[in-house]
């Protein structure tokens, strides 16, 4: 068997899985998006663009998703990077494993239970009650964009921490020592050595969190209280309650298209930054 044949054999299981679990469902959704809703709901075969013309009816869901998903990703990055840096560079090696386990611990509990915990913390008997006790009344946190942002950052923070940690943990510490020996202050060492070297981890973490947030529905449903909802919540309503499969498929296809464009642009930006970093290192 030739090398090409061996490669095809090795790729066959993954290719079959990709075809059955991704390509076929997306093809079905795309076909459904050009159909119509039946009299009793569901899908009726047709070829019309009416479903796409009706997309502005779900503009609020798209707006919330396209604002809170990037903001949540950025907020998770700003919190996760210092934590990952501390774990990889500053933490005592004998405590590093324990600290990593503490980062993982929230994943051992259902996201549903964790979200209900935040409902209590941000609800009337939580932080607002404490603020009212010290004389700051009228503060409402639950069922707001802020509460949804807190929930998604808390829920997806570990997914941002670990790629950055792995990248920083592999960083050659001699580069940091060399930068310090050459008289560079800590902030310059961070900007010129640590941050550029950790960009692959940052890119991976941001990509993981952003893609998952674009399809999120549970956290907005619980912490948004029906007032702050994502496209995922709209899809649940269209497919399970309204039974408008054609319109739901059009919304889903549009969301996938937006994600593909965004992720492609993001990856091109990361490659360009990586190429610039290599050019600078070769100079």
MODELLER restraints for C-alpha pairs under 7 A, 6 or more apart:
rsr = mdl.restraints
at = mdl.atoms
rsr.add(forms.Gaussian(group=physical.xy_distance, feature=features.Distance(at['CA:29:A'], at['CA:249:A']), mean=5.18, stdev=0.5))
rsr.add(forms.Gaussian(group=physical.xy_distance, feature=features.Distance(at['CA:29:A'], at['CA:253:A']), mean=6.82, stdev=0.5))
rsr.add(forms.Gaussian(group=physical.xy_distance, feature=features.Distance(at['CA:30:A'], at['CA:249:A']), mean=6.64, stdev=0.5))
rsr.add(forms.Gaussian(group=physical.xy_distance, feature=features.Distance(at['CA:30:A'], at['CA:253:A']), mean=6.21, stdev=0.5))
rsr.add(forms.Gaussian(group=physical.xy_distance, feature=features.Distance(at['CA:32:A'], at['CA:246:A']), mean=5.20, stdev=0.5))
rsr.add(forms.Gaussian(group=physical.xy_distance, feature=features.Distance(at['CA:32:A'], at['CA:249:A']), mean=5.89, stdev=0.5))
rsr.add(forms.Gaussian(group=physical.xy_distance, feature=features.Distance(at['CA:33:A'], at['CA:51:A']), mean=6.68, stdev=0.5))
rsr.add(forms.Gaussian(group=physical.xy_distance, feature=features.Distance(at['CA:33:A'], at['CA:246:A']), mean=4.76, stdev=0.5))
rsr.add(forms.Gaussian(group=physical.xy_distance, feature=features.Distance(at['CA:33:A'], at['CA:247:A']), mean=6.23, stdev=0.5))
rsr.add(forms.Gaussian(group=physical.xy_distance, feature=features.Distance(at['CA:33:A'], at['CA:249:A']), mean=4.63, stdev=0.5))
rsr.add(forms.Gaussian(group=physical.xy_distance, feature=features.Distance(at['CA:33:A'], at['CA:250:A']), mean=4.37, stdev=0.5))
rsr.add(forms.Gaussian(group=physical.xy_distance, feature=features.Distance(at['CA:34:A'], at['CA:46:A']), mean=6.42, stdev=0.5))
rsr.add(forms.Gaussian(group=physical.xy_distance, feature=features.Distance(at['CA:34:A'], at['CA:47:A']), mean=5.01, stdev=0.5))
rsr.add(forms.Gaussian(group=physical.xy_distance, feature=features.Distance(at['CA:34:A'], at['CA:48:A']), mean=5.13, stdev=0.5))
rsr.add(forms.Gaussian(group=physical.xy_distance, feature=features.Distance(at['CA:34:A'], at['CA:49:A']), mean=5.98, stdev=0.5))
rsr.add(forms.Gaussian(group=physical.xy_distance, feature=features.Distance(at['CA:34:A'], at['CA:51:A']), mean=6.93, stdev=0.5))
rsr.add(forms.Gaussian(group=physical.xy_distance, feature=features.Distance(at['CA:34:A'], at['CA:246:A']), mean=6.76, stdev=0.5))
rsr.add(forms.Gaussian(group=physical.xy_distance, feature=features.Distance(at['CA:35:A'], at['CA:43:A']), mean=6.64, stdev=0.5))
rsr.add(forms.Gaussian(group=physical.xy_distance, feature=features.Distance(at['CA:35:A'], at['CA:44:A']), mean=5.87, stdev=0.5))
rsr.add(forms.Gaussian(group=physical.xy_distance, feature=features.Distance(at['CA:35:A'], at['CA:45:A']), mean=5.03, stdev=0.5))
rsr.add(forms.Gaussian(group=physical.xy_distance, feature=features.Distance(at['CA:35:A'], at['CA:46:A']), mean=4.39, stdev=0.5))
rsr.add(forms.Gaussian(group=physical.xy_distance, feature=features.Distance(at['CA:35:A'], at['CA:47:A']), mean=5.55, stdev=0.5))
rsr.add(forms.Gaussian(group=physical.xy_distance, feature=features.Distance(at['CA:35:A'], at['CA:48:A']), mean=6.23, stdev=0.5))
rsr.add(forms.Gaussian(group=physical.xy_distance, feature=features.Distance(at['CA:35:A'], at['CA:246:A']), mean=5.43, stdev=0.5))
rsr.add(forms.Gaussian(group=physical.xy_distance, feature=features.Distance(at['CA:36:A'], at['CA:43:A']), mean=5.88, stdev=0.5))
rsr.add(forms.Gaussian(group=physical.xy_distance, feature=features.Distance(at['CA:36:A'], at['CA:44:A']), mean=5.11, stdev=0.5))
rsr.add(forms.Gaussian(group=physical.xy_distance, feature=features.Distance(at['CA:36:A'], at['CA:45:A']), mean=6.55, stdev=0.5))
rsr.add(forms.Gaussian(group=physical.xy_distance, feature=features.Distance(at['CA:36:A'], at['CA:46:A']), mean=6.20, stdev=0.5))
rsr.add(forms.Gaussian(group=physical.xy_distance, feature=features.Distance(at['CA:36:A'], at['CA:246:A']), mean=5.39, stdev=0.5))
rsr.add(forms.Gaussian(group=physical.xy_distance, feature=features.Distance(at['CA:37:A'], at['CA:43:A']), mean=5.00, stdev=0.5))
rsr.add(forms.Gaussian(group=physical.xy_distance, feature=features.Distance(at['CA:37:A'], at['CA:44:A']), mean=5.78, stdev=0.5))
rsr.add(forms.Gaussian(group=physical.xy_distance, feature=features.Distance(at['CA:37:A'], at['CA:244:A']), mean=5.48, stdev=0.5))
rsr.add(forms.Gaussian(group=physical.xy_distance, feature=features.Distance(at['CA:37:A'], at['CA:245:A']), mean=6.54, stdev=0.5))
rsr.add(forms.Gaussian(group=physical.xy_distance, feature=features.Distance(at['CA:37:A'], at['CA:246:A']), mean=5.80, stdev=0.5))
rsr.add(forms.Gaussian(group=physical.xy_distance, feature=features.Distance(at['CA:38:A'], at['CA:44:A']), mean=5.35, stdev=0.5))
rsr.add(forms.Gaussian(group=physical.xy_distance, feature=features.Distance(at['CA:41:A'], at['CA:243:A']), mean=4.87, stdev=0.5))
rsr.add(forms.Gaussian(group=physical.xy_distance, feature=features.Distance(at['CA:41:A'], at['CA:244:A']), mean=5.72, stdev=0.5))
rsr.add(forms.Gaussian(group=physical.xy_distance, feature=features.Distance(at['CA:42:A'], at['CA:243:A']), mean=5.38, stdev=0.5))
rsr.add(forms.Gaussian(group=physical.xy_distance, feature=features.Distance(at['CA:42:A'], at['CA:244:A']), mean=5.74, stdev=0.5))
rsr.add(forms.Gaussian(group=physical.xy_distance, feature=features.Distance(at['CA:42:A'], at['CA:245:A']), mean=5.26, stdev=0.5))
rsr.add(forms.Gaussian(group=physical.xy_distance, feature=features.Distance(at['CA:43:A'], at['CA:245:A']), mean=5.65, stdev=0.5))
rsr.add(forms.Gaussian(group=physical.xy_distance, feature=features.Distance(at['CA:43:A'], at['CA:246:A']), mean=5.94, stdev=0.5))
rsr.add(forms.Gaussian(group=physical.xy_distance, feature=features.Distance(at['CA:51:A'], at['CA:246:A']), mean=6.77, stdev=0.5))
rsr.add(forms.Gaussian(group=physical.xy_distance, feature=features.Distance(at['CA:51:A'], at['CA:247:A']), mean=5.06, stdev=0.5))
rsr.add(forms.Gaussian(group=physical.xy_distance, feature=features.Distance(at['CA:51:A'], at['CA:250:A']), mean=6.04, stdev=0.5))
rsr.add(forms.Gaussian(group=physical.xy_distance, feature=features.Distance(at['CA:52:A'], at['CA:250:A']), mean=5.92, stdev=0.5))
rsr.add(forms.Gaussian(group=physical.xy_distance, feature=features.Distance(at['CA:55:A'], at['CA:251:A']), mean=6.82, stdev=0.5))
rsr.add(forms.Gaussian(group=physical.xy_distance, feature=features.Distance(at['CA:61:A'], at['CA:229:A']), mean=5.77, stdev=0.5))
rsr.add(forms.Gaussian(group=physical.xy_distance, feature=features.Distance(at['CA:61:A'], at['CA:230:A']), mean=4.70, stdev=0.5))
rsr.add(forms.Gaussian(group=physical.xy_distance, feature=features.Distance(at['CA:61:A'], at['CA:231:A']), mean=4.92, stdev=0.5))
rsr.add(forms.Gaussian(group=physical.xy_distance, feature=features.Distance(at['CA:61:A'], at['CA:234:A']), mean=6.75, stdev=0.5))
rsr.add(forms.Gaussian(group=physical.xy_distance, feature=features.Distance(at['CA:62:A'], at['CA:230:A']), mean=6.62, stdev=0.5))
rsr.add(forms.Gaussian(group=physical.xy_distance, feature=features.Distance(at['CA:62:A'], at['CA:231:A']), mean=5.72, stdev=0.5))
rsr.add(forms.Gaussian(group=physical.xy_distance, feature=features.Distance(at['CA:64:A'], at['CA:229:A']), mean=6.78, stdev=0.5))
rsr.add(forms.Gaussian(group=physical.xy_distance, feature=features.Distance(at['CA:64:A'], at['CA:230:A']), mean=5.86, stdev=0.5))
rsr.add(forms.Gaussian(group=physical.xy_distance, feature=features.Distance(at['CA:65:A'], at['CA:214:A']), mean=6.19, stdev=0.5))
rsr.add(forms.Gaussian(group=physical.xy_distance, feature=features.Distance(at['CA:65:A'], at['CA:230:A']), mean=5.08, stdev=0.5))
rsr.add(forms.Gaussian(group=physical.xy_distance, feature=features.Distance(at['CA:65:A'], at['CA:231:A']), mean=6.37, stdev=0.5))
rsr.add(forms.Gaussian(group=physical.xy_distance, feature=features.Distance(at['CA:68:A'], at['CA:149:A']), mean=6.75, stdev=0.5))
rsr.add(forms.Gaussian(group=physical.xy_distance, feature=features.Distance(at['CA:69:A'], at['CA:210:A']), mean=6.10, stdev=0.5))
rsr.add(forms.Gaussian(group=physical.xy_distance, feature=features.Distance(at['CA:69:A'], at['CA:213:A']), mean=5.41, stdev=0.5))
rsr.add(forms.Gaussian(group=physical.xy_distance, feature=features.Distance(at['CA:69:A'], at['CA:214:A']), mean=6.02, stdev=0.5))
rsr.add(forms.Gaussian(group=physical.xy_distance, feature=features.Distance(at['CA:70:A'], at['CA:210:A']), mean=6.54, stdev=0.5))
rsr.add(forms.Gaussian(group=physical.xy_distance, feature=features.Distance(at['CA:72:A'], at['CA:149:A']), mean=5.91, stdev=0.5))
rsr.add(forms.Gaussian(group=physical.xy_distance, feature=features.Distance(at['CA:72:A'], at['CA:152:A']), mean=6.59, stdev=0.5))
rsr.add(forms.Gaussian(group=physical.xy_distance, feature=features.Distance(at['CA:72:A'], at['CA:153:A']), mean=5.81, stdev=0.5))
rsr.add(forms.Gaussian(group=physical.xy_distance, feature=features.Distance(at['CA:73:A'], at['CA:206:A']), mean=6.12, stdev=0.5))
rsr.add(forms.Gaussian(group=physical.xy_distance, feature=features.Distance(at['CA:73:A'], at['CA:209:A']), mean=6.07, stdev=0.5))
rsr.add(forms.Gaussian(group=physical.xy_distance, feature=features.Distance(at['CA:73:A'], at['CA:210:A']), mean=5.78, stdev=0.5))
rsr.add(forms.Gaussian(group=physical.xy_distance, feature=features.Distance(at['CA:75:A'], at['CA:153:A']), mean=6.79, stdev=0.5))
rsr.add(forms.Gaussian(group=physical.xy_distance, feature=features.Distance(at['CA:76:A'], at['CA:153:A']), mean=5.28, stdev=0.5))
rsr.add(forms.Gaussian(group=physical.xy_distance, feature=features.Distance(at['CA:76:A'], at['CA:157:A']), mean=5.61, stdev=0.5))
rsr.add(forms.Gaussian(group=physical.xy_distance, feature=features.Distance(at['CA:76:A'], at['CA:160:A']), mean=6.72, stdev=0.5))
rsr.add(forms.Gaussian(group=physical.xy_distance, feature=features.Distance(at['CA:77:A'], at['CA:160:A']), mean=6.46, stdev=0.5))
rsr.add(forms.Gaussian(group=physical.xy_distance, feature=features.Distance(at['CA:80:A'], at['CA:157:A']), mean=6.47, stdev=0.5))
rsr.add(forms.Gaussian(group=physical.xy_distance, feature=features.Distance(at['CA:80:A'], at['CA:160:A']), mean=6.08, stdev=0.5))
rsr.add(forms.Gaussian(group=physical.xy_distance, feature=features.Distance(at['CA:80:A'], at['CA:161:A']), mean=4.96, stdev=0.5))
rsr.add(forms.Gaussian(group=physical.xy_distance, feature=features.Distance(at['CA:81:A'], at['CA:161:A']), mean=6.69, stdev=0.5))
rsr.add(forms.Gaussian(group=physical.xy_distance, feature=features.Distance(at['CA:81:A'], at['CA:164:A']), mean=6.84, stdev=0.5))
rsr.add(forms.Gaussian(group=physical.xy_distance, feature=features.Distance(at['CA:84:A'], at['CA:161:A']), mean=5.52, stdev=0.5))
rsr.add(forms.Gaussian(group=physical.xy_distance, feature=features.Distance(at['CA:84:A'], at['CA:164:A']), mean=6.11, stdev=0.5))
rsr.add(forms.Gaussian(group=physical.xy_distance, feature=features.Distance(at['CA:84:A'], at['CA:165:A']), mean=4.67, stdev=0.5))
rsr.add(forms.Gaussian(group=physical.xy_distance, feature=features.Distance(at['CA:85:A'], at['CA:165:A']), mean=6.64, stdev=0.5))
rsr.add(forms.Gaussian(group=physical.xy_distance, feature=features.Distance(at['CA:85:A'], at['CA:168:A']), mean=6.71, stdev=0.5))
rsr.add(forms.Gaussian(group=physical.xy_distance, feature=features.Distance(at['CA:87:A'], at['CA:96:A']), mean=6.25, stdev=0.5))
rsr.add(forms.Gaussian(group=physical.xy_distance, feature=features.Distance(at['CA:88:A'], at['CA:165:A']), mean=5.82, stdev=0.5))
rsr.add(forms.Gaussian(group=physical.xy_distance, feature=features.Distance(at['CA:88:A'], at['CA:168:A']), mean=5.79, stdev=0.5))
rsr.add(forms.Gaussian(group=physical.xy_distance, feature=features.Distance(at['CA:88:A'], at['CA:169:A']), mean=4.72, stdev=0.5))
rsr.add(forms.Gaussian(group=physical.xy_distance, feature=features.Distance(at['CA:89:A'], at['CA:169:A']), mean=6.88, stdev=0.5))
rsr.add(forms.Gaussian(group=physical.xy_distance, feature=features.Distance(at['CA:103:A'], at['CA:158:A']), mean=6.30, stdev=0.5))
rsr.add(forms.Gaussian(group=physical.xy_distance, feature=features.Distance(at['CA:104:A'], at['CA:158:A']), mean=6.72, stdev=0.5))
rsr.add(forms.Gaussian(group=physical.xy_distance, feature=features.Distance(at['CA:115:A'], at['CA:151:A']), mean=6.73, stdev=0.5))
rsr.add(forms.Gaussian(group=physical.xy_distance, feature=features.Distance(at['CA:115:A'], at['CA:219:A']), mean=6.64, stdev=0.5))
rsr.add(forms.Gaussian(group=physical.xy_distance, feature=features.Distance(at['CA:115:A'], at['CA:222:A']), mean=6.89, stdev=0.5))
rsr.add(forms.Gaussian(group=physical.xy_distance, feature=features.Distance(at['CA:119:A'], at['CA:142:A']), mean=6.74, stdev=0.5))
rsr.add(forms.Gaussian(group=physical.xy_distance, feature=features.Distance(at['CA:119:A'], at['CA:223:A']), mean=6.26, stdev=0.5))
rsr.add(forms.Gaussian(group=physical.xy_distance, feature=features.Distance(at['CA:120:A'], at['CA:126:A']), mean=5.79, stdev=0.5))
rsr.add(forms.Gaussian(group=physical.xy_distance, feature=features.Distance(at['CA:121:A'], at['CA:127:A']), mean=5.93, stdev=0.5))
rsr.add(forms.Gaussian(group=physical.xy_distance, feature=features.Distance(at['CA:122:A'], at['CA:128:A']), mean=6.92, stdev=0.5))
rsr.add(forms.Gaussian(group=physical.xy_distance, feature=features.Distance(at['CA:122:A'], at['CA:141:A']), mean=5.50, stdev=0.5))
rsr.add(forms.Gaussian(group=physical.xy_distance, feature=features.Distance(at['CA:122:A'], at['CA:142:A']), mean=5.29, stdev=0.5))
rsr.add(forms.Gaussian(group=physical.xy_distance, feature=features.Distance(at['CA:123:A'], at['CA:141:A']), mean=6.71, stdev=0.5))
rsr.add(forms.Gaussian(group=physical.xy_distance, feature=features.Distance(at['CA:123:A'], at['CA:142:A']), mean=5.37, stdev=0.5))
rsr.add(forms.Gaussian(group=physical.xy_distance, feature=features.Distance(at['CA:128:A'], at['CA:139:A']), mean=5.68, stdev=0.5))
rsr.add(forms.Gaussian(group=physical.xy_distance, feature=features.Distance(at['CA:128:A'], at['CA:140:A']), mean=6.51, stdev=0.5))
rsr.add(forms.Gaussian(group=physical.xy_distance, feature=features.Distance(at['CA:131:A'], at['CA:137:A']), mean=6.39, stdev=0.5))
rsr.add(forms.Gaussian(group=physical.xy_distance, feature=features.Distance(at['CA:141:A'], at['CA:147:A']), mean=5.95, stdev=0.5))
rsr.add(forms.Gaussian(group=physical.xy_distance, feature=features.Distance(at['CA:142:A'], at['CA:223:A']), mean=6.22, stdev=0.5))
rsr.add(forms.Gaussian(group=physical.xy_distance, feature=features.Distance(at['CA:143:A'], at['CA:223:A']), mean=5.41, stdev=0.5))
rsr.add(forms.Gaussian(group=physical.xy_distance, feature=features.Distance(at['CA:143:A'], at['CA:224:A']), mean=4.05, stdev=0.5))
rsr.add(forms.Gaussian(group=physical.xy_distance, feature=features.Distance(at['CA:143:A'], at['CA:225:A']), mean=4.96, stdev=0.5))
rsr.add(forms.Gaussian(group=physical.xy_distance, feature=features.Distance(at['CA:143:A'], at['CA:227:A']), mean=6.34, stdev=0.5))
rsr.add(forms.Gaussian(group=physical.xy_distance, feature=features.Distance(at['CA:143:A'], at['CA:228:A']), mean=6.89, stdev=0.5))
rsr.add(forms.Gaussian(group=physical.xy_distance, feature=features.Distance(at['CA:144:A'], at['CA:224:A']), mean=5.73, stdev=0.5))
rsr.add(forms.Gaussian(group=physical.xy_distance, feature=features.Distance(at['CA:144:A'], at['CA:228:A']), mean=6.48, stdev=0.5))
rsr.add(forms.Gaussian(group=physical.xy_distance, feature=features.Distance(at['CA:145:A'], at['CA:224:A']), mean=6.92, stdev=0.5))
rsr.add(forms.Gaussian(group=physical.xy_distance, feature=features.Distance(at['CA:145:A'], at['CA:228:A']), mean=6.24, stdev=0.5))
rsr.add(forms.Gaussian(group=physical.xy_distance, feature=features.Distance(at['CA:147:A'], at['CA:223:A']), mean=5.89, stdev=0.5))
rsr.add(forms.Gaussian(group=physical.xy_distance, feature=features.Distance(at['CA:147:A'], at['CA:224:A']), mean=6.95, stdev=0.5))
rsr.add(forms.Gaussian(group=physical.xy_distance, feature=features.Distance(at['CA:148:A'], at['CA:219:A']), mean=6.48, stdev=0.5))
rsr.add(forms.Gaussian(group=physical.xy_distance, feature=features.Distance(at['CA:148:A'], at['CA:220:A']), mean=5.60, stdev=0.5))
rsr.add(forms.Gaussian(group=physical.xy_distance, feature=features.Distance(at['CA:148:A'], at['CA:223:A']), mean=5.43, stdev=0.5))
rsr.add(forms.Gaussian(group=physical.xy_distance, feature=features.Distance(at['CA:148:A'], at['CA:224:A']), mean=5.84, stdev=0.5))
rsr.add(forms.Gaussian(group=physical.xy_distance, feature=features.Distance(at['CA:151:A'], at['CA:219:A']), mean=6.33, stdev=0.5))
rsr.add(forms.Gaussian(group=physical.xy_distance, feature=features.Distance(at['CA:152:A'], at['CA:219:A']), mean=6.70, stdev=0.5))
rsr.add(forms.Gaussian(group=physical.xy_distance, feature=features.Distance(at['CA:156:A'], at['CA:209:A']), mean=6.36, stdev=0.5))
rsr.add(forms.Gaussian(group=physical.xy_distance, feature=features.Distance(at['CA:159:A'], at['CA:205:A']), mean=6.22, stdev=0.5))
rsr.add(forms.Gaussian(group=physical.xy_distance, feature=features.Distance(at['CA:159:A'], at['CA:208:A']), mean=6.94, stdev=0.5))
rsr.add(forms.Gaussian(group=physical.xy_distance, feature=features.Distance(at['CA:159:A'], at['CA:209:A']), mean=6.62, stdev=0.5))
rsr.add(forms.Gaussian(group=physical.xy_distance, feature=features.Distance(at['CA:160:A'], at['CA:205:A']), mean=4.36, stdev=0.5))
rsr.add(forms.Gaussian(group=physical.xy_distance, feature=features.Distance(at['CA:160:A'], at['CA:206:A']), mean=6.58, stdev=0.5))
rsr.add(forms.Gaussian(group=physical.xy_distance, feature=features.Distance(at['CA:160:A'], at['CA:209:A']), mean=6.75, stdev=0.5))
rsr.add(forms.Gaussian(group=physical.xy_distance, feature=features.Distance(at['CA:163:A'], at['CA:201:A']), mean=4.72, stdev=0.5))
rsr.add(forms.Gaussian(group=physical.xy_distance, feature=features.Distance(at['CA:163:A'], at['CA:202:A']), mean=6.96, stdev=0.5))
rsr.add(forms.Gaussian(group=physical.xy_distance, feature=features.Distance(at['CA:163:A'], at['CA:204:A']), mean=6.34, stdev=0.5))
rsr.add(forms.Gaussian(group=physical.xy_distance, feature=features.Distance(at['CA:163:A'], at['CA:205:A']), mean=5.62, stdev=0.5))
rsr.add(forms.Gaussian(group=physical.xy_distance, feature=features.Distance(at['CA:164:A'], at['CA:198:A']), mean=6.54, stdev=0.5))
rsr.add(forms.Gaussian(group=physical.xy_distance, feature=features.Distance(at['CA:164:A'], at['CA:201:A']), mean=4.25, stdev=0.5))
rsr.add(forms.Gaussian(group=physical.xy_distance, feature=features.Distance(at['CA:164:A'], at['CA:202:A']), mean=5.58, stdev=0.5))
rsr.add(forms.Gaussian(group=physical.xy_distance, feature=features.Distance(at['CA:164:A'], at['CA:205:A']), mean=6.84, stdev=0.5))
rsr.add(forms.Gaussian(group=physical.xy_distance, feature=features.Distance(at['CA:167:A'], at['CA:198:A']), mean=5.64, stdev=0.5))
rsr.add(forms.Gaussian(group=physical.xy_distance, feature=features.Distance(at['CA:167:A'], at['CA:201:A']), mean=5.39, stdev=0.5))
rsr.add(forms.Gaussian(group=physical.xy_distance, feature=features.Distance(at['CA:168:A'], at['CA:198:A']), mean=5.90, stdev=0.5))
rsr.add(forms.Gaussian(group=physical.xy_distance, feature=features.Distance(at['CA:176:A'], at['CA:189:A']), mean=6.68, stdev=0.5))
rsr.add(forms.Gaussian(group=physical.xy_distance, feature=features.Distance(at['CA:179:A'], at['CA:189:A']), mean=6.06, stdev=0.5))
rsr.add(forms.Gaussian(group=physical.xy_distance, feature=features.Distance(at['CA:196:A'], at['CA:277:A']), mean=7.00, stdev=0.5))
rsr.add(forms.Gaussian(group=physical.xy_distance, feature=features.Distance(at['CA:215:A'], at['CA:231:A']), mean=6.92, stdev=0.5))
rsr.add(forms.Gaussian(group=physical.xy_distance, feature=features.Distance(at['CA:215:A'], at['CA:232:A']), mean=5.25, stdev=0.5))
rsr.add(forms.Gaussian(group=physical.xy_distance, feature=features.Distance(at['CA:216:A'], at['CA:230:A']), mean=6.95, stdev=0.5))
rsr.add(forms.Gaussian(group=physical.xy_distance, feature=features.Distance(at['CA:216:A'], at['CA:232:A']), mean=5.62, stdev=0.5))
rsr.add(forms.Gaussian(group=physical.xy_distance, feature=features.Distance(at['CA:217:A'], at['CA:230:A']), mean=6.25, stdev=0.5))
rsr.add(forms.Gaussian(group=physical.xy_distance, feature=features.Distance(at['CA:217:A'], at['CA:232:A']), mean=4.66, stdev=0.5))
rsr.add(forms.Gaussian(group=physical.xy_distance, feature=features.Distance(at['CA:217:A'], at['CA:233:A']), mean=4.99, stdev=0.5))
rsr.add(forms.Gaussian(group=physical.xy_distance, feature=features.Distance(at['CA:220:A'], at['CA:228:A']), mean=6.12, stdev=0.5))
rsr.add(forms.Gaussian(group=physical.xy_distance, feature=features.Distance(at['CA:220:A'], at['CA:229:A']), mean=5.33, stdev=0.5))
rsr.add(forms.Gaussian(group=physical.xy_distance, feature=features.Distance(at['CA:220:A'], at['CA:230:A']), mean=6.62, stdev=0.5))
rsr.add(forms.Gaussian(group=physical.xy_distance, feature=features.Distance(at['CA:221:A'], at['CA:229:A']), mean=6.43, stdev=0.5))
rsr.add(forms.Gaussian(group=physical.xy_distance, feature=features.Distance(at['CA:221:A'], at['CA:233:A']), mean=6.95, stdev=0.5))
rsr.add(forms.Gaussian(group=physical.xy_distance, feature=features.Distance(at['CA:235:A'], at['CA:248:A']), mean=5.66, stdev=0.5))
rsr.add(forms.Gaussian(group=physical.xy_distance, feature=features.Distance(at['CA:238:A'], at['CA:244:A']), mean=5.22, stdev=0.5))
rsr.add(forms.Gaussian(group=physical.xy_distance, feature=features.Distance(at['CA:238:A'], at['CA:245:A']), mean=6.58, stdev=0.5))
rsr.add(forms.Gaussian(group=physical.xy_distance, feature=features.Distance(at['CA:238:A'], at['CA:248:A']), mean=5.30, stdev=0.5))
rsr.add(forms.Gaussian(group=physical.xy_distance, feature=features.Distance(at['CA:239:A'], at['CA:245:A']), mean=5.43, stdev=0.5))
rsr.add(forms.Gaussian(group=physical.xy_distance, feature=features.Distance(at['CA:239:A'], at['CA:248:A']), mean=6.13, stdev=0.5))
